[in-house]
Every structure is written in structure tokens, then in C-alpha cells.
């Protein structure tokens, strides 16, 4: 039987904090809509332990869910209007749209557009446009926005989840995750699928090796005696609102096609670096060598790419570039492809070390995390000065390994720390990173925290919520 998102009563492992939060959400819902919610959807954020910017290249990644999440309280209606409100009404404005008129703004995306992605994706996937029910929705999120912890994908997944349940439908987790990955592209982000897969398929207590084509999630048990600490650089980066993320996707695709053409393959059919490696039957180290012998380190110009691919520049602009990459003139293909192949190797090494579980595992994993950050910083150029400074402070404060996590250009670092040293680590990072900058000092309460692998998405019924 396919694994589906569980529908449960109020979470059995509830804490006072989670119960109070649900009560506050119910009260906000009743105040706004004048009725009780019928059910809640919940989808967590995630932290990627290793494997950055390679899911959209066809390679496996290794994230875990975190406790921070998006929860949506819902009351279905017989109209086809979707009424959206947010607990943080001073930050996020109310929004109403009709199920038959979903206009997603991908130029300057707002919070409601991510909900619309999940809603529209689910409706189109199930082909229920003419019969879809309306909903009154109150949203509450605890995943910090633009932090690299997948707040946007958690909202997309949660929106799809509540739309599915409100319409009496049910899908396997992998099918729902794949659909959510596709529909987030409505907002202009050409991502891979990691964020949606871990949000929907996570299992408490384990990380997951997420593989693609087909989607598959394998439990990865982390070594005993270590904890992961997330620290926010306090530099925000909205990947859907910038060309940087989509430029990296584009550079990887161009590198893919040039490598394929130079090796005599039918290059136009290749979209991902992983496809070239597989077609040439190369190991990942051999793929790194292929890049070093085939691509030059200097940036490629548009004219050079067009010459190699025997393509007119007009066709290149119309068929290869997008609205968010139309202004890009040069492409660092050597650097991007080298990062992808080497990072894919680090993911497999990370899982193997976890599986072997020898006494040196934490140190070995830390080394891989440090190598990953250097590659993200130097080869993929998706870090920033504040993140690099934060990673260095984390290492100096006792982390065995530390790296940026998420899209980068801001957001968070994840550090692996001996559990017995976590409190000392937090004190040092707070002092040396947050308290030295007044604009960060007031955010430390939500910007720096230890976490363990959390559970995945679920639907729960308010059996005790208004108790």
C-alpha cells in the first residue's frame, strides 16, 4: 500500500507550547471567520545537511525535517472562493481568490502566491477545477522566512495538503511531493524537489537520503552524541524574487549540453548533469575529471555558447533563457559543474559513513560539511560575507563541521556539534556573531537553535483543540 499523509487527532506528543499555539490559531480563526476550523494541515521546514544545489541536476540530497513548520486551520465552504488570512496579520495581508481565477505573481511574489501554487497544482493534478470546494484558511508559520529553511516550500506543501483533504482526496506522499515540486515552478523557481520531498516524507528521528527520477526516500540514522545547530545569518534571500538561483540552474543546464555535445551525445535532449554522467557511464570522480579536461575556467560568453551548440543567439535567448535570466551575459560552467559532481559524491560519502557508524564518523562527517561549504562559497558562489563569517565562528566555537544550508546568498548555516558541547557552543556563537552586531542581537532568540530530525507533514483533526 502506498504511504499516504497520516490523518490523526491532535498530535499525541503534544507539548504545552504546541497546544497553546493551536489554541491561538483556533481563536484567530474564530475571530476572523466566525466559525470553528474543521481540520488542520501541517508541513515542516527542513535543513539540508549536505547536497546543495544538486537536486535539480538529478542528484541525491540528504536533508532532515525540523520542528518549525507551517500550520493551516481550514473550514471548507460550498463556494469556490479561497479566503486566506495569517496569524501575523500585521505582516501578511488578507487575500481572497477564486478557484477558477488563480493569478500567481512571479515578478514580486507575496506569501499568498505560494499558497496559490500548492492549491493550483493539486487542483490541476486531480483535475477537479469544476468541483473544487472553497476554503476559509488561517495560516501560522514558525519557519523563518528567506532563511534557507524552506518556509516557502512548507507553505506550498501545506496548501496542497489542505486542498486535497478539503476535497476528500488522498494521494501517496511521493506523488504529492513530486506534484508540489512541479507546481512551485509557477512562481518562477526552477528548483529540484528536495524541499517538498522531505517536508512530506520525513520521519522523526532520522534524516533522509532523497533520490529523484523516481522519487525515493531512505532513512539515514545519524551518529549518536551529535546535534545539529541552525544559526541564521540574518541576511534574507528570496530565491523566487532574484535571478541568482535561476542563473545557477541555467548554468548547469548549459554545462550539461556542452559536455554532452563534446562527447558526441544527442546533446539537445540532456537537461541535467546527472544524465550526462549516466549516459557516459562515469563515476563521480571521473565526471569531475571530465569537467576539468573539457570546460575552461574562464566564464563563457553567450556568443561562445552559441558557437559551441551551433545555435543562433536569437534562439538561445528565446529557448534557453527565461524572464529571470534574460540579462545574463556570461556563464561559469567549469565552476558550477565541478561543484555539482563533487557535492554529489559528498552526499554518498555522508550516507556511507552514517551507515558504517564507526567511532570516527562525526569527524568524517564534519570534514565533508566543511568541504561542502568551501565548494558552495568558491565554486558555486552562493554564499555571502555574513554567512562565511558565521560559518567560521561556528567552527571556532566547537562545531565539527559547518556549512551554509538552503539556496544560500544569505539564510542559515547548519553546524554539527557534540551534544554535550551544545550549550557552550550556543553561548560562544551568540557572543561572537549576534551580540557584535546590534541589528542581530534582538533576533538571536529565533535565529540560533539546536534541532533534531523531525516528523513530516500530516492532517490533524481538532479533537481537543477547542477543548
ChimeraX attribute file (.defattr): number of C-alpha atoms within 10 A of each C-alpha:
attribute: neighborCount
match mode: 1-to-1
recipient: residues
	/A:1	4
	/A:2	9
	/A:3	11
	/A:4	17
	/A:5	19
	/A:6	12
	/A:7	15
	/A:8	15
	/A:9	15
	/A:10	19
	/A:11	15
	/A:12	7
	/A:13	6
	/A:14	10
	/A:15	10
	/A:16	8
	/A:17	9
	/A:18	13
	/A:19	15
	/A:20	13
	/A:21	15
	/A:22	22
	/A:23	17
	/A:24	16
	/A:25	23
	/A:26	22
	/A:27	19
	/A:28	21
	/A:29	25
	/A:30	14
	/A:31	11
	/A:32	15
	/A:33	16
	/A:34	10
	/A:35	13
	/A:36	17
	/A:37	24
	/A:38	15
	/A:39	23
	/A:40	29
	/A:41	24
	/A:42	26
	/A:43	33
	/A:44	34
	/A:45	31
	/A:46	31
	/A:47	27
	/A:48	27
	/A:49	27
	/A:50	30
	/A:51	28
	/A:52	31
	/A:53	28
	/A:54	27
	/A:55	23
	/A:56	22
	/A:57	23
	/A:58	19
	/A:59	27
	/A:60	27
	/A:61	29
	/A:62	26
	/A:63	28
	/A:64	31
	/A:65	34
	/A:66	26
	/A:67	18
	/A:68	19
	/A:69	25
	/A:70	25
	/A:71	28
	/A:72	29
	/A:73	27
	/A:74	25
	/A:75	20
	/A:76	21
	/A:77	15
	/A:78	10
	/A:79	13
	/A:80	19
	/A:81	19
	/A:82	20
	/A:83	19
	/A:84	20
	/A:85	24
	/A:86	23
	/A:87	20
	/A:88	13
	/A:89	10
	/A:90	8
	/A:91	9
	/A:92	15
	/A:93	14
	/A:94	14
	/A:95	13
	/A:96	12
	/A:97	16
	/A:98	13
	/A:99	22
	/A:100	12
	/A:101	10
	/A:102	13
	/A:103	14
	/A:104	19
	/A:105	15
	/A:106	17
	/A:107	13
	/A:108	12
	/A:109	15
	/A:110	15
	/A:111	16
	/A:112	22
	/A:113	23
	/A:114	28
	/A:115	25
	/A:116	26
	/A:117	28
	/A:118	29
	/A:119	26
	/A:120	27
	/A:121	25
	/A:122	26
	/A:123	20
	/A:124	12
	/A:125	15
	/A:126	14
	/A:127	11
	/A:128	12
	/A:129	15
	/A:130	10
	/A:131	13
	/A:132	21
	/A:133	19
	/A:134	21
	/A:135	23
	/A:136	22
	/A:137	24
	/A:138	26
	/A:139	26
	/A:140	22
	/A:141	21
	/A:142	14
	/A:143	23
	/A:144	21
	/A:145	16
	/A:146	24
	/A:147	26
	/A:148	28
	/A:149	29
	/A:150	26
	/A:151	24
	/A:152	26
	/A:153	28
	/A:154	32
	/A:155	33
	/A:156	29
	/A:157	35
	/A:158	33
	/A:159	30
	/A:160	27
	/A:161	29
	/A:162	29
	/A:163	26
	/A:164	20
	/A:165	18
	/A:166	19
	/A:167	16
	/A:168	9
	/A:169	12
	/A:170	13
	/A:171	17
	/A:172	14
	/A:173	22
	/A:174	22
	/A:175	16
	/A:176	25
	/A:177	24
	/A:178	19
	/A:179	21
	/A:180	31
	/A:181	26
	/A:182	19
	/A:183	25
	/A:184	28
	/A:185	17
	/A:186	20
	/A:187	20
	/A:188	22
	/A:189	21
	/A:190	20
	/A:191	22
	/A:192	22
	/A:193	24
	/A:194	31
	/A:195	31
	/A:196	33
	/A:197	31
	/A:198	33
	/A:199	32
	/A:200	29
	/A:201	26
	/A:202	28
	/A:203	20
	/A:204	14
	/A:205	16
	/A:206	19
	/A:207	27
	/A:208	28
	/A:209	23
	/A:210	24
	/A:211	19
	/A:212	19
	/A:213	8
	/A:214	7
	/A:215	15
	/A:216	14
	/A:217	20
	/A:218	16
	/A:219	16
	/A:220	20
	/A:221	15
	/A:222	23
	/A:223	18
	/A:224	12
	/A:225	11
	/A:226	17
	/A:227	21
	/A:228	22
	/A:229	23
	/A:230	24
	/A:231	29
	/A:232	29
	/A:233	26
	/A:234	20
	/A:235	17
	/A:236	17
	/A:237	18
	/A:238	20
	/A:239	21
	/A:240	23
	/A:241	18
	/A:242	16
	/A:243	19
	/A:244	21
	/A:245	22
	/A:246	22
	/A:247	20
	/A:248	21
	/A:249	23
	/A:250	21
	/A:251	19
	/A:252	28
	/A:253	22
	/A:254	23
	/A:255	25
	/A:256	24
	/A:257	24
	/A:258	22
	/A:259	23
	/A:260	23
	/A:261	16
	/A:262	14
	/A:263	14
	/A:264	9
	/A:265	16
	/A:266	11
	/A:267	17
	/A:268	12
	/A:269	10
	/A:270	20
	/A:271	21
	/A:272	21
	/A:273	25
	/A:274	22
	/A:275	17
	/A:276	21
	/A:277	20
	/A:278	12
	/A:279	11
	/A:280	13
	/A:281	11
	/A:282	14
	/A:283	13
	/A:284	19
	/A:285	13
	/A:286	14
	/A:287	23
	/A:288	20
	/A:289	14
	/A:290	17
	/A:291	20
	/A:292	15
	/A:293	10
	/A:294	13
	/A:295	20
	/A:296	13
	/A:297	12
	/A:298	12
	/A:299	15
	/A:300	18
	/A:301	14
	/A:302	15
	/A:303	15
	/A:304	13
	/A:305	20
	/A:306	16
	/A:307	12
	/A:308	12
	/A:309	17
	/A:310	9
	/A:311	12
	/A:312	12
	/A:313	16
	/A:314	10
	/A:315	11
	/A:316	15
	/A:317	15
	/A:318	11
	/A:319	9
	/A:320	14
	/A:321	16
	/A:322	16
	/A:323	12
	/A:324	19
	/A:325	19
	/A:326	13
	/A:327	12
	/A:328	15
	/A:329	11
	/A:330	15
	/A:331	21
	/A:332	22
	/A:333	28
	/A:334	24
	/A:335	25
	/A:336	24
	/A:337	29
	/A:338	22
	/A:339	25
	/A:340	30
	/A:341	24
	/A:342	19
	/A:343	28
	/A:344	25
	/A:345	19
	/A:346	22
	/A:347	24
	/A:348	18
	/A:349	15
	/A:350	24
	/A:351	23
	/A:352	13
	/A:353	17
	/A:354	18
	/A:355	14
	/A:356	10
	/A:357	15
	/A:358	11
	/A:359	10
	/A:360	10
	/A:361	19
	/A:362	22
	/A:363	14
	/A:364	17
	/A:365	25
	/A:366	21
	/A:367	16
	/A:368	21
	/A:369	27
	/A:370	21
	/A:371	18
	/A:372	26
	/A:373	26
	/A:374	17
	/A:375	23
	/A:376	26
	/A:377	21
	/A:378	13
	/A:379	18
	/A:380	23
	/A:381	18
	/A:382	22
	/A:383	22
	/A:384	17
	/A:385	12
	/A:386	17
	/A:387	27
	/A:388	20
	/A:389	12
	/A:390	24
	/A:391	26
	/A:392	16
	/A:393	19
	/A:394	29
	/A:395	20
	/A:396	14
	/A:397	19
	/A:398	20
	/A:399	24
	/A:400	22
	/A:401	26
	/A:402	31
	/A:403	33
	/A:404	37
	/A:405	32
	/A:406	28
	/A:407	25
	/A:408	29
	/A:409	26
	/A:410	26
	/A:411	28
	/A:412	30
	/A:413	29
	/A:414	28
	/A:415	28
	/A:416	26
	/A:417	26
	/A:418	17
	/A:419	15
	/A:420	11
	/A:421	15
	/A:422	21
	/A:423	11
	/A:424	12
	/A:425	23
	/A:426	19
	/A:427	11
	/A:428	17
	/A:429	22
	/A:430	21
	/A:431	13
	/A:432	15
	/A:433	20
	/A:434	23
	/A:435	15
	/A:436	11
	/A:437	11
	/A:438	9
	/A:439	10
	/A:440	17
	/A:441	15
	/A:442	12
	/A:443	14
	/A:444	17
	/A:445	9
	/A:446	13
	/A:447	20
	/A:448	20
	/A:449	15
	/A:450	18
	/A:451	17
	/A:452	18
	/A:453	23
	/A:454	21
	/A:455	22
	/A:456	26
	/A:457	31
	/A:458	23
	/A:459	23
	/A:460	18
	/A:461	17
	/A:462	21
	/A:463	12
	/A:464	12
	/A:465	19
	/A:466	12
	/A:467	6
